């Protein structure tokens, strides 16, 4: 029988049947790797071809720019030359005119003097001393004519100089400057000076310097973004870089910021007329501020809460009841477990700490913030609709009852504006009220210093102090708001203004405080 492994000529070939599967798999992997490599090479070839095209296009552009710059220099030099030549011509014409006028005057005076000399000599020769007054013109007249000769009135000093040295030029320095012309260098990366930079009053002043003096710098570009991560900026960040261009100085102040994140990243690059340099080493600055949202799960059913805005809705409670009945499907009120009054906080928000109790009800048209205050200083502002019949802003313990109104129990402090029946502006706590004299502002600032036990209210626009409560806070606080037949808008992410800090230091014992309301 013929041996299947024997090759023609008697040689044997190895059997590949047993090892074929793994060789096949290895071949597939190599083929896949090679295919990927081929794609990379093709992409690189395309990139090289594109770079060749770019080199051609960019070299043509910079050559045209260079020729345009030199042509501009030639035109400028030609213009300067024409202007300086014109100055020489004007100066020459002026001096020539003055000297020619002076020459003509001297010539006329000389001719007149020669005529007078001839006349006077002839008169002297024709007479003797005794007959002099009777011969020819009178002696006195001739003497007067000679005395008044134009020659005696002439100045024999040239009015202008023939020296033109004031129009000489020396372009040695300019020639050296022209000889030093070269292509623009790429600017160095600036260095941000953290010691001089400042974060205050919701503003950031960033200061930087160049490592080496560079007179070619035209402007700077500043980029910044918000982040919740401390330390060097990460490569990937949810927030995009915001760009500010055309900065001429080595510092810049960002104003009107809302610090809704804990930190901000910054970087700067320098630009000349042609090219921008590398960015500076990025820095991270802390932007401490009090950030909270309104906890819709605590709000009265007649309050429509949207983010940081609240509007009183007379039909709010009825709509909730209708929806509850529809959901229950039996024409009766939903059970307490499924009651719409039991709001569920967003998982992104800090629990309000009300322990899962029902929202405010009855005449307590109240809503709380979602972030506890248990230390430090905090500031926020609220702008309310002036036509609101009633509005209040302040703080409350998280234990504030669902039927309790702001300022009417020992668990809350507030400023209250009443526009119903009669206008009143009062500070309220523990069911005691103090009438406030300042005009009612449409925007209020609230400053809470938990450890010092101070709760102050300001005109948010002028920073006029309206009232200060002094208390010993025994529980964490929550921002609290109430509105009836109106609306308001809260602004958070604010730092304590410097003016407020100064007022607190100077007026810790101010007369605007009322110990009877603590």
C-alpha positions as CSV (number, residue, x, y, z in Angstrom):
1,X,0.0,0.0,0.0
2,X,1.3,3.5,-0.8
3,X,2.3,5.6,2.3
4,X,0.2,8.9,2.2
5,X,3.0,10.7,4.1
6,X,5.7,9.8,1.6
7,X,6.5,12.6,-0.8
8,X,7.5,11.8,-4.3
9,X,11.2,10.7,-4.3
10,X,10.8,8.8,-1.0
11,X,10.9,11.8,1.5
12,X,8.3,12.0,4.3
13,X,6.2,15.1,5.1
14,X,4.9,15.7,8.7
15,X,1.2,15.3,9.4
16,X,-0.5,18.6,10.1
17,X,-3.9,17.2,11.1
18,X,-3.4,17.3,14.9
19,X,-1.9,20.8,15.1
20,X,-4.0,22.4,12.5
21,X,-6.6,24.1,14.8
22,X,-4.2,26.1,16.9
23,X,-2.1,27.0,13.8
24,X,-5.3,28.2,12.1
25,X,-6.2,30.4,15.2
26,X,-2.7,31.8,15.3
27,X,-2.9,32.6,11.6
28,X,-6.2,34.4,12.1
29,X,-4.7,36.5,14.9
30,X,-1.7,37.4,12.7
31,X,-3.9,38.2,9.8
32,X,-6.1,40.5,12.0
33,X,-3.0,42.2,13.5
34,X,-1.5,42.7,10.0
35,X,-4.8,44.1,8.7
36,X,-4.9,46.5,11.6
37,X,-1.3,47.5,10.9
38,X,-2.1,48.0,7.3
39,X,-4.9,50.3,8.2
40,X,-2.6,52.3,10.5
41,X,0.0,52.5,7.7
42,X,-2.7,53.6,5.2
43,X,-3.8,56.3,7.7
44,X,-0.2,57.4,8.3
45,X,0.4,57.5,4.5
46,X,-2.7,59.7,4.2
47,X,-1.5,61.9,7.0
48,X,2.0,62.2,5.4
49,X,0.4,63.2,2.0
50,X,-1.8,65.7,3.8
51,X,1.3,67.1,5.6
52,X,3.0,67.5,2.3
53,X,0.1,69.5,1.0
54,X,0.0,71.5,4.2
55,X,3.8,72.2,3.9
56,X,3.3,73.5,0.4
57,X,0.3,75.6,1.3
58,X,1.8,76.9,4.5
59,X,5.2,77.7,3.0
60,X,3.4,79.6,0.2
61,X,1.4,81.5,2.8
62,X,4.4,82.5,5.0
63,X,6.4,83.4,1.9
64,X,3.6,85.7,0.8
65,X,3.4,87.1,4.3
66,X,7.1,87.7,4.3
67,X,7.1,89.5,1.0
68,X,4.1,91.6,2.2
69,X,6.0,92.5,5.3
70,X,9.1,93.5,3.4
71,X,7.1,95.4,0.9
72,X,5.4,97.2,3.8
73,X,8.9,98.0,5.1
74,X,10.1,99.2,1.7
75,X,7.0,101.4,1.4
76,X,7.5,102.8,4.9
77,X,11.2,103.6,4.2
78,X,10.3,105.2,0.9
79,X,7.6,107.2,2.6
80,X,10.1,108.3,5.3
81,X,12.7,109.1,2.7
82,X,10.2,111.3,0.8
83,X,9.2,113.1,3.9
84,X,12.8,113.7,5.0
85,X,13.7,114.9,1.5
86,X,10.8,117.2,1.5
87,X,12.0,118.6,4.8
88,X,15.4,119.3,3.3
89,X,13.9,121.0,0.3
90,X,11.6,123.2,2.4
91,X,14.5,124.2,4.7
92,X,16.7,124.9,1.7
93,X,14.0,127.0,0.1
94,X,13.4,128.9,3.3
95,X,17.0,129.7,3.9
96,X,17.6,130.6,0.2
97,X,14.6,133.0,0.4
98,X,15.9,134.7,3.5
99,X,19.5,135.0,2.3
100,X,18.4,136.3,-1.2
101,X,16.2,139.0,0.5
102,X,19.1,140.0,2.7
103,X,21.5,140.1,-0.2
104,X,19.1,142.3,-2.3
105,X,18.7,144.7,0.7
106,X,22.5,145.0,1.1
107,X,23.0,145.6,-2.6
108,X,20.4,148.4,-2.6
109,X,22.0,149.9,0.5
110,X,25.5,149.8,-1.0
111,X,24.4,151.4,-4.3
112,X,22.6,154.2,-2.3
113,X,25.7,154.7,-0.2
114,X,28.0,155.0,-3.2
115,X,25.8,157.7,-4.7
116,X,25.8,159.7,-1.5
117,X,29.5,159.3,-1.2
118,X,30.0,160.6,-4.7
119,X,27.7,163.6,-4.2
120,X,29.3,164.4,-0.8
121,X,32.8,164.3,-2.2
122,X,31.9,166.5,-5.2
123,X,30.4,169.0,-2.8
124,X,33.5,169.1,-0.7
125,X,35.8,169.6,-3.7
126,X,33.7,172.5,-5.2
127,X,33.6,174.7,-2.1
128,X,35.8,175.8,0.7
129,X,34.9,176.0,4.3
130,X,33.5,179.6,4.1
131,X,31.2,179.1,1.1
132,X,30.0,175.6,2.1
133,X,26.5,176.5,3.2
134,X,25.7,178.5,0.1
135,X,26.9,176.0,-2.6
136,X,24.6,173.3,-3.9
137,X,22.2,171.9,-1.5
138,X,22.3,173.2,2.0
139,X,25.0,171.7,4.2
140,X,22.5,170.6,6.8
141,X,20.5,168.7,4.1
142,X,23.5,166.8,2.8
143,X,24.6,165.9,6.2
144,X,21.2,164.6,7.0
145,X,21.0,162.5,3.8
146,X,24.4,160.9,4.6
147,X,23.4,160.3,8.2
148,X,20.2,158.6,7.2
149,X,21.9,156.4,4.6
150,X,20.3,152.8,4.4
151,X,23.8,151.3,5.1
152,X,23.6,152.5,8.7
153,X,20.3,150.6,9.3
154,X,21.6,147.3,7.9
155,X,22.4,144.3,10.1
156,X,25.6,142.7,8.8
157,X,24.7,139.4,10.4
158,X,23.1,136.7,8.2
159,X,19.5,136.0,9.2
160,X,19.9,132.2,8.7
161,X,22.8,129.8,8.8
162,X,24.2,127.9,5.9
163,X,24.8,125.0,8.2
164,X,22.5,122.1,7.4
165,X,23.8,119.6,10.0
166,X,20.5,119.5,11.8
167,X,19.2,117.5,8.9
168,X,21.9,114.9,9.0
169,X,20.9,111.3,9.7
170,X,22.6,108.3,11.4
171,X,20.7,105.1,10.7
172,X,23.3,102.9,12.4
173,X,21.0,101.8,15.1
174,X,18.1,101.2,12.7
175,X,20.4,99.4,10.4
176,X,21.4,97.0,13.3
177,X,17.7,96.5,14.0
178,X,17.0,95.7,10.4
179,X,20.0,93.3,10.4
180,X,18.5,91.6,13.5
181,X,15.2,90.9,11.8
182,X,14.3,87.3,12.1
183,X,11.3,85.0,12.2
184,X,9.0,85.4,15.2
185,X,9.8,83.0,18.0
186,X,7.1,80.9,19.6
187,X,6.2,82.6,22.9
188,X,7.1,80.8,26.1
189,X,4.4,79.4,28.4
190,X,3.3,81.9,31.1
191,X,3.6,81.1,34.8
192,X,0.5,81.7,36.9
193,X,1.2,83.5,40.2
194,X,-1.0,81.8,42.8
195,X,0.3,84.1,45.5
196,X,-1.1,87.2,43.7
197,X,-4.3,85.6,42.4
198,X,-7.4,86.1,44.4
199,X,-10.9,84.5,44.8
200,X,-13.4,86.9,46.5
201,X,-16.9,88.2,46.0
202,X,-17.7,85.7,43.3
203,X,-14.8,87.1,41.3
204,X,-11.5,85.5,40.4
205,X,-8.4,87.7,39.7
206,X,-5.7,85.6,38.0
207,X,-2.2,87.0,37.7
208,X,0.6,85.6,35.6
209,X,4.1,86.5,34.3
210,X,6.4,85.5,31.4
211,X,9.5,83.5,32.4
212,X,11.5,85.7,30.0
213,X,10.9,89.2,28.7
214,X,9.3,89.1,25.3
215,X,8.5,92.4,23.6
216,X,6.7,90.5,20.7
217,X,3.8,89.4,22.9
218,X,0.6,90.8,21.4
219,X,-2.0,89.4,23.7
220,X,-2.9,86.5,26.0
221,X,-5.7,83.9,26.0
222,X,-7.2,82.7,29.3
223,X,-9.2,79.5,29.6
224,X,-11.2,78.3,32.6
225,X,-13.7,75.7,33.6
226,X,-15.6,74.5,36.7
227,X,-14.8,71.2,38.4
228,X,-15.5,69.3,41.6
229,X,-12.0,67.7,41.6
230,X,-9.1,69.1,43.6
231,X,-5.6,69.1,42.2
232,X,-4.3,69.2,38.7
233,X,-7.0,69.4,36.0
234,X,-8.0,66.0,34.5
235,X,-7.8,65.3,30.8
236,X,-11.5,64.5,30.6
237,X,-13.9,66.8,32.3
238,X,-17.6,67.3,32.0
239,X,-17.4,71.1,31.8
240,X,-15.9,72.6,28.7
241,X,-13.1,75.2,28.7
242,X,-14.4,78.8,28.5
243,X,-12.2,81.1,26.5
244,X,-11.3,84.8,26.9
245,X,-9.2,86.2,24.2
246,X,-7.4,89.5,23.5
247,X,-6.1,90.1,27.1
248,X,-3.4,92.8,26.9
249,X,-2.2,92.8,30.5
250,X,-0.7,90.0,32.6
251,X,-3.8,89.8,34.8
252,X,-7.5,89.4,34.4
253,X,-10.6,89.5,36.6
254,X,-13.6,87.3,36.0
255,X,-16.7,88.9,37.5
256,X,-20.2,87.8,38.2
257,X,-19.4,84.1,38.6
258,X,-21.7,81.6,40.1
259,X,-19.7,79.0,42.1
260,X,-21.9,76.0,41.6
261,X,-18.8,73.7,41.8
262,X,-16.0,73.5,44.4
263,X,-13.1,74.4,42.2
264,X,-12.1,76.1,38.9
265,X,-9.2,75.2,36.6
266,X,-7.2,78.0,34.8
267,X,-4.6,78.1,32.1
268,X,-3.0,80.9,30.0
269,X,-1.1,81.1,26.8
270,X,0.8,84.0,25.2
271,X,0.3,85.0,21.5
272,X,2.3,87.2,19.2
273,X,1.2,88.4,15.8
274,X,1.8,85.1,14.1
275,X,1.6,82.2,16.6
276,X,0.4,81.2,20.0
277,X,2.7,79.5,22.6
278,X,2.0,76.6,24.8
279,X,-0.5,76.8,27.7
280,X,0.9,77.5,31.2
281,X,0.8,74.7,33.7
282,X,-2.9,74.6,34.7
283,X,-3.8,75.6,38.2
284,X,-6.8,74.8,40.4
285,X,-8.4,77.4,42.7
286,X,-10.9,76.6,45.3
287,X,-14.2,78.6,45.0
288,X,-16.0,78.1,48.3
289,X,-19.6,79.1,48.2
290,X,-23.0,77.9,49.6
291,X,-24.8,75.9,46.9
292,X,-28.2,74.4,47.5
293,X,-31.5,73.7,45.7
294,X,-35.1,73.9,46.8
295,X,-36.4,70.6,48.2
296,X,-39.7,70.2,46.4
297,X,-40.6,67.3,48.6
298,X,-41.1,69.8,51.5
299,X,-43.1,72.4,49.6
300,X,-46.7,73.2,50.2
301,X,-48.9,71.8,47.5
302,X,-49.9,75.3,46.4
303,X,-46.2,76.1,45.6
304,X,-44.9,75.2,42.2
305,X,-41.2,74.6,42.5
306,X,-38.9,74.6,39.5
307,X,-35.2,74.4,40.2
308,X,-34.7,77.7,42.2
309,X,-37.9,79.3,41.3
310,X,-41.2,79.1,43.2
311,X,-44.6,80.3,42.2
312,X,-47.8,80.2,44.3
313,X,-50.5,78.2,42.5
314,X,-54.0,78.5,43.9
315,X,-55.0,75.2,42.1
316,X,-52.0,73.3,43.2
317,X,-53.6,71.3,46.0
318,X,-56.7,70.5,44.1
319,X,-54.8,69.3,41.1
320,X,-52.8,67.0,43.4
321,X,-56.0,65.6,45.0
322,X,-57.4,64.9,41.5
323,X,-54.3,63.1,40.4
324,X,-54.3,61.1,43.6
325,X,-57.9,60.0,43.1
326,X,-57.2,59.1,39.5
327,X,-54.2,57.0,40.6
328,X,-56.2,55.3,43.3
329,X,-59.0,54.5,40.9
330,X,-61.7,54.3,43.6
331,X,-62.8,57.8,43.9
332,X,-61.3,58.3,47.3
333,X,-58.1,59.8,48.7
334,X,-54.9,57.8,48.3
335,X,-53.5,56.1,51.3
336,X,-50.8,58.0,53.3
337,X,-48.2,55.7,51.9
338,X,-49.0,56.7,48.3
339,X,-50.1,60.2,49.1
340,X,-48.7,62.8,46.6
341,X,-48.0,64.9,49.6
342,X,-45.1,62.6,50.4
343,X,-42.5,64.0,48.0
344,X,-39.4,61.9,47.2
345,X,-36.1,63.8,47.1
346,X,-33.9,63.6,44.1
347,X,-31.0,61.2,44.7
348,X,-28.7,64.0,43.7
349,X,-29.9,66.2,46.5
350,X,-29.0,66.0,50.2
351,X,-31.9,64.8,52.2
352,X,-33.7,67.7,53.9
353,X,-33.7,65.9,57.2
354,X,-37.5,66.1,57.7
355,X,-37.5,62.4,58.4
356,X,-39.9,61.5,55.6
357,X,-42.7,63.6,57.1
358,X,-45.4,65.1,54.9
359,X,-44.8,68.4,53.2
360,X,-46.0,71.8,54.6
361,X,-49.7,72.2,54.5
362,X,-52.6,74.4,55.6
363,X,-51.5,78.1,55.7
364,X,-47.8,77.3,55.9
365,X,-46.9,78.1,52.3
366,X,-43.3,77.1,52.9
367,X,-40.5,75.3,51.1
368,X,-37.0,74.5,52.5
369,X,-33.6,74.2,51.0
370,X,-32.0,70.8,50.6
371,X,-28.6,71.5,52.2
372,X,-28.1,71.7,56.0
373,X,-26.1,74.5,57.6
374,X,-24.2,73.2,60.6
375,X,-21.2,75.4,60.7
376,X,-19.3,78.2,59.0
377,X,-20.6,81.3,57.1
378,X,-23.1,81.1,54.2
379,X,-24.8,83.7,52.0
380,X,-27.6,83.5,49.4
381,X,-30.0,86.0,47.8
382,X,-33.6,85.9,46.9
383,X,-35.6,88.2,44.6
384,X,-39.4,88.2,45.0
385,X,-42.2,89.6,42.9
386,X,-43.1,92.9,44.5
387,X,-46.8,92.2,43.9
388,X,-46.7,89.1,46.1
389,X,-49.3,89.4,48.9
390,X,-46.9,87.9,51.4
391,X,-43.3,86.7,51.3
392,X,-40.8,85.5,53.8
393,X,-37.2,84.4,53.8
394,X,-35.0,83.0,56.6
395,X,-33.8,79.8,58.2
396,X,-35.5,77.0,60.1
397,X,-34.6,73.9,62.1
398,X,-35.4,70.7,60.2
399,X,-37.9,69.9,62.9
400,X,-40.2,72.8,61.8
401,X,-43.7,71.4,61.9
402,X,-45.7,71.0,58.7
403,X,-48.4,73.3,60.0
404,X,-46.0,75.9,61.4
405,X,-45.4,79.2,59.6
406,X,-42.0,80.9,59.4
407,X,-41.2,83.2,62.3
408,X,-44.2,82.0,64.4
409,X,-42.3,79.3,66.4
410,X,-38.9,79.1,68.1
411,X,-37.7,76.8,65.3
412,X,-37.5,79.6,62.6
413,X,-36.3,83.1,61.9
414,X,-37.3,85.3,59.0
415,X,-37.9,88.6,57.4
416,X,-41.5,89.0,56.3
417,X,-43.1,91.3,53.7
418,X,-46.9,91.7,53.8
419,X,-48.7,93.5,51.0
420,X,-52.2,92.4,51.8
421,X,-54.7,94.9,53.3
422,X,-51.8,96.9,54.7
423,X,-48.1,97.0,53.9
424,X,-45.7,95.8,56.6
425,X,-42.0,94.8,56.7
426,X,-41.1,92.8,59.9
427,X,-38.5,90.6,61.4
428,X,-40.1,87.5,63.0
429,X,-39.1,84.8,65.5
430,X,-41.0,82.8,68.1
431,X,-44.3,84.6,67.2
432,X,-42.7,88.0,68.0
433,X,-42.3,90.7,65.3
434,X,-40.3,93.8,65.0
435,X,-41.3,96.5,62.4
436,X,-38.4,97.5,60.2
437,X,-38.0,101.0,59.0
438,X,-35.8,100.7,55.9
439,X,-37.6,100.6,52.5
440,X,-38.5,97.1,51.4
441,X,-36.0,96.0,48.7
442,X,-37.0,93.6,45.9
443,X,-33.9,91.5,46.4
444,X,-32.7,90.3,49.8
445,X,-29.4,88.9,50.9
446,X,-29.2,86.4,53.7
447,X,-26.0,85.9,55.7
448,X,-25.8,83.1,58.3
449,X,-22.9,82.7,60.6
450,X,-23.8,79.5,62.4
451,X,-21.0,79.4,65.0
452,X,-21.4,83.1,65.9
453,X,-25.2,82.7,66.1
454,X,-25.8,85.5,63.7
455,X,-28.5,85.7,61.0
456,X,-28.4,89.0,59.0
457,X,-30.5,90.3,56.2
458,X,-29.3,92.9,53.6
459,X,-30.5,94.8,50.7
460,X,-28.8,92.6,48.1
461,X,-28.2,95.5,45.7
462,X,-26.8,98.2,48.2
463,X,-25.6,95.8,51.0
464,X,-27.5,97.9,53.5
465,X,-28.0,96.0,56.7
466,X,-31.7,95.5,57.4
467,X,-31.8,93.4,60.5
468,X,-29.7,90.9,62.5
469,X,-30.9,88.1,64.7
470,X,-28.6,86.9,67.5
471,X,-29.3,83.4,68.6
472,X,-27.6,80.2,69.8
473,X,-28.4,77.7,67.1
474,X,-28.8,74.3,68.7
475,X,-29.7,72.3,65.6
476,X,-28.6,72.4,61.9
477,X,-30.5,75.0,59.9
478,X,-32.1,74.9,56.5
479,X,-32.8,77.9,54.2
480,X,-36.5,78.5,54.4
481,X,-39.0,80.5,52.2
482,X,-42.6,81.3,52.2
483,X,-44.9,83.0,49.6
484,X,-48.5,83.6,49.2
485,X,-50.1,84.8,45.9
486,X,-46.7,85.6,44.4
487,X,-43.3,84.2,43.4
488,X,-39.6,84.4,44.1
489,X,-36.3,83.3,42.6
490,X,-33.3,82.1,44.7
491,X,-29.6,82.7,43.8
492,X,-27.1,80.3,45.3
493,X,-23.4,79.6,44.7
494,X,-22.5,82.9,46.2
495,X,-19.6,83.8,48.4
496,X,-20.1,86.0,51.5
497,X,-19.5,89.5,50.0
498,X,-16.5,91.4,51.5
499,X,-18.8,94.3,52.4
500,X,-21.0,92.0,54.4
501,X,-18.0,90.7,56.3
502,X,-16.8,94.2,57.1
503,X,-20.3,95.2,58.3
504,X,-20.5,92.2,60.5
505,X,-17.1,92.9,62.1
506,X,-18.0,96.6,62.7
507,X,-21.5,96.1,63.8
508,X,-21.6,92.9,65.7
509,X,-23.4,94.9,68.4
510,X,-25.4,97.1,66.0
511,X,-28.7,98.6,67.0
512,X,-30.4,96.8,64.2
513,X,-30.2,93.6,66.3
514,X,-33.1,92.9,68.6
515,X,-32.5,90.7,71.5
516,X,-36.2,90.3,72.1
517,X,-36.4,88.2,68.9
518,X,-33.6,85.8,69.6
